[in-house]
Amino acid sequence: MRRRNSIDSTRRQAGESGRASGRAAIFEAKVSLLAARTHCALNCRAGTTVVESAIVLSLLFSVLFTMFDLGLVAFQSNMLSLAARRLARESIVRGSGVDPTGAWGPAAVSTNGNDASAVGQAVKPYCVTMPPAKVTVQITWLDGTNLVDDRVTTRLTFKRDPMTPVTAWMGTINLTANATMKILH
C-alpha cells in the first residue's frame, strides 16, 4: 500500500510539470523503490544466512568428529588385539626351558601397560593411542604349568572415554582382546 501511494503522488507531480518529466519521475520512483527493496532483501537475508550456516556447520562437525571418534575406537580395538597376540607369543616362547626365573609363568600375571616388568614393556609399544597405564594386562597359564604344549591366555582391557557429545550416550567403552596359544619350547 505504501509503494502505491508514493507512485500515485509521483504521478500527480508529473501531471503538473508535463508528461516527459512525469515519466522520468515515475521511473526514478520505481528505481528508488527497487533499490530500497533490494537493499532490505540483502541486509535482512544476511542474518538468516549466519544462523543457517551455524546450524549446518555444527551438524557437519558433529558428524565429522563422531566418525573420527568411532574410527579411533576401531583402531584402538585392533591395536589391543595385536598387543594380546604379541604378548601371547612372547609368553609361549618363554616356557620353563627358557625362563628359569619364573617371570613368564606359571603364576598368573596381572599388571598394566605402564609397568616396568617384562610383561608391561612387551605391551607398551602397542599402546599407541591409549595411555598404557589404563591398559590392564592379564596372563593366565590354563594348564597350571609352563611346559611344552600347555596353553597360555592373555587378556588386555582398556576403558575408553568418549571424545564427542554424540558418542557420550554410549558411556565408557570397554575394549577387550584375548589370545590363547600353546607353549612351543
C-alpha positions as CSV (number, residue, x, y, z in Angstrom):
1,M,0.0,0.0,0.0
2,R,2.8,2.3,0.8
3,R,4.5,1.8,-2.5
4,R,1.3,2.6,-4.4
5,N,0.9,5.8,-2.6
6,S,4.4,7.0,-3.4
7,I,3.9,6.1,-7.1
8,D,0.5,7.9,-7.2
9,S,2.0,11.0,-5.6
10,T,4.8,10.9,-8.1
11,R,2.2,10.7,-11.0
12,R,0.3,13.7,-9.6
13,Q,3.5,15.7,-9.5
14,A,4.3,14.6,-13.1
15,G,0.9,15.7,-14.3
16,E,1.6,19.2,-13.1
17,S,5.0,19.6,-14.8
18,G,4.3,17.7,-18.1
19,R,4.3,14.3,-19.5
20,A,8.0,13.8,-20.2
21,S,9.2,14.9,-16.9
22,G,6.4,12.8,-15.3
23,R,7.7,9.7,-16.8
24,A,11.2,10.4,-15.5
25,A,9.8,11.0,-12.1
26,I,7.8,7.7,-12.2
27,F,11.0,5.9,-13.4
28,E,13.0,7.5,-10.5
29,A,10.4,6.4,-8.0
30,K,10.3,2.9,-9.3
31,V,14.1,2.7,-9.2
32,S,14.3,4.1,-5.7
33,L,11.6,1.5,-4.6
34,L,13.5,-1.3,-6.3
35,A,16.8,-0.2,-4.6
36,A,15.1,0.0,-1.2
37,R,13.6,-3.5,-1.7
38,T,16.9,-5.0,-2.8
39,H,18.8,-3.3,0.0
40,C,16.3,-4.7,2.6
41,A,16.4,-8.2,1.0
42,L,20.2,-8.3,1.1
43,N,20.5,-7.0,4.6
44,C,17.6,-9.0,6.1
45,R,18.9,-12.2,4.5
46,A,22.4,-11.8,6.0
47,G,21.2,-12.6,9.5
48,T,19.4,-15.8,8.4
49,T,22.5,-16.9,6.4
50,V,24.6,-16.7,9.5
51,V,22.1,-18.7,11.6
52,E,21.7,-21.3,8.9
53,S,25.5,-21.6,8.5
54,A,25.9,-22.0,12.2
55,I,23.4,-24.8,12.3
56,V,24.7,-26.7,9.3
57,L,28.3,-26.3,10.3
58,S,27.7,-27.5,13.8
59,L,25.9,-30.6,12.5
60,L,28.7,-31.2,9.9
61,F,31.4,-31.0,12.6
62,S,29.5,-33.2,15.0
63,V,29.2,-35.9,12.3
64,L,32.8,-35.5,11.3
65,F,34.2,-35.8,14.9
66,T,31.8,-38.6,15.7
67,M,33.2,-40.5,12.6
68,F,36.7,-39.7,13.8
69,D,35.9,-41.0,17.3
70,L,34.4,-44.2,16.1
71,G,37.3,-44.8,13.8
72,L,39.7,-44.3,16.7
73,V,37.7,-46.9,18.7
74,A,38.1,-49.4,15.8
75,F,41.9,-48.6,15.6
76,Q,42.3,-49.0,19.4
77,S,40.5,-52.3,19.3
78,N,42.8,-53.6,16.6
79,M,45.9,-52.4,18.4
80,L,44.7,-54.1,21.6
81,S,44.1,-57.3,19.7
82,L,47.6,-57.1,18.2
83,A,49.1,-56.5,21.6
84,A,47.3,-59.5,23.0
85,R,48.6,-61.8,20.2
86,R,52.1,-60.4,20.6
87,L,52.0,-60.9,24.3
88,A,50.8,-64.4,24.0
89,R,53.6,-65.1,21.5
90,E,56.1,-63.6,24.0
91,S,54.7,-66.0,26.6
92,I,54.8,-69.1,24.5
93,V,58.4,-68.7,23.5
94,R,59.4,-68.3,27.2
95,G,58.4,-71.7,28.6
96,S,60.0,-73.5,31.5
97,G,63.1,-74.4,29.5
98,V,63.8,-70.8,28.5
99,D,62.8,-68.8,31.6
100,P,64.1,-70.3,34.8
101,T,63.3,-67.2,36.8
102,G,59.5,-67.8,36.5
103,A,58.8,-64.3,35.4
104,W,56.7,-65.7,32.5
105,G,54.7,-68.3,34.4
106,P,53.2,-70.4,35.6
107,A,51.9,-68.0,38.2
108,A,49.2,-65.7,36.8
109,V,50.3,-62.2,36.0
110,S,48.1,-59.1,36.4
111,T,49.6,-55.7,35.6
112,N,49.1,-52.6,33.4
113,G,50.9,-51.5,30.2
114,N,52.9,-48.9,32.0
115,D,54.6,-51.4,34.4
116,A,58.4,-51.7,34.3
117,S,58.2,-55.5,34.2
118,A,59.0,-57.5,31.1
119,V,55.2,-58.0,30.6
120,G,54.5,-54.3,30.8
121,Q,57.3,-53.5,28.5
122,A,56.1,-56.0,25.9
123,V,52.7,-54.4,25.7
124,K,53.7,-50.7,25.9
125,P,54.8,-50.3,22.2
126,Y,51.3,-51.3,21.1
127,C,49.5,-48.7,23.2
128,V,50.0,-46.0,20.5
129,T,46.7,-44.2,21.0
130,M,45.9,-45.4,24.6
131,P,47.5,-44.4,27.8
132,P,49.5,-47.5,28.8
133,A,48.5,-47.1,32.5
134,K,44.9,-47.6,31.5
135,V,45.5,-50.9,29.7
136,T,45.0,-53.9,32.1
137,V,47.1,-56.9,31.2
138,Q,46.4,-60.5,32.5
139,I,48.3,-63.6,31.6
140,T,47.0,-67.0,32.7
141,W,48.5,-70.4,32.2
142,L,45.4,-72.6,31.7
143,D,47.1,-75.9,32.5
144,G,48.9,-74.6,35.6
145,T,52.4,-75.1,34.2
146,N,54.6,-73.5,31.6
147,L,55.7,-76.8,30.0
148,V,55.7,-77.6,26.3
149,D,52.1,-77.9,24.8
150,D,50.5,-76.1,27.8
151,R,48.2,-73.2,27.0
152,V,48.6,-69.5,27.7
153,T,45.8,-67.0,27.6
154,T,46.4,-63.2,27.5
155,R,43.6,-60.7,28.2
156,L,44.0,-57.0,27.6
157,T,41.3,-54.5,28.6
158,F,41.0,-50.8,28.0
159,K,38.3,-48.5,29.3
160,R,37.8,-45.7,26.8
161,D,36.0,-42.5,27.5
162,P,34.2,-40.9,24.5
163,M,35.6,-37.8,22.9
164,T,32.4,-36.2,21.4
165,P,29.0,-35.5,22.9
166,V,27.4,-37.6,20.2
167,T,29.2,-40.8,21.4
168,A,28.9,-39.8,25.1
169,W,25.5,-41.5,25.2
170,M,27.3,-44.8,24.8
171,G,29.2,-44.2,28.0
172,T,32.6,-45.7,28.7
173,I,33.5,-48.2,26.0
174,N,35.2,-51.4,27.4
175,L,37.6,-52.7,24.7
176,T,38.8,-56.3,25.4
177,A,41.2,-58.5,23.4
178,N,42.0,-62.2,24.2
179,A,44.6,-64.6,22.7
180,T,45.3,-68.2,23.6
181,M,48.3,-70.1,22.3
182,K,50.3,-73.3,23.2
183,I,53.8,-73.1,24.6
184,L,56.3,-74.2,22.0
185,H,59.5,-74.7,24.0
